[in-house]
Amino acid sequence: MFDRLQVWAKRLKQNVVTLYVAGCDPRTPRLAKAIALFVVAYALSPIDLIPDFIPVIGLLDDIILVPLGILTAVRFIPDCLWQEFRETARTSDQVATIRWGAWIVIGMWFCCAALILWWLVG
């Protein structure tokens, strides 16, 4: 069972990288691009809808919402493009680029938190 879980997690990570590639490609339909980039940002974001420190339920949002977002985005991307994006993600080094994206998402959260704090205090 642990092996199956590792394969599932690796496939999920690969699909997030593929969504990133799809979100950056101009041939991707706008709705699919918006969904793809939202799912990638959510997957990289340190802030979840349900905090992870809540036992079981905190991890369920990642286990359910990210795969559902991937499925939704894939439905709006033509199959030929999805296969091309998957191959591009598999052969390129997009993970390093996504790490920069993660830092950008974290920075955006800090900026939002600072603005909210400034608004509350000021």
Protein Blocks (a to p, Z undefined) as FASTA:
>chain_A
ZZmmmmmmmmmmmmmmmmmmmmmpmkbcfklmmmmmmmmmmmmpmbdfbdfklghklmmm
mmmmmmmmmmmmmmmpcfklmmmmmmmmmmmcfklmmmmmmmmmmmmmmmmmmmmmmmmm
ZZ
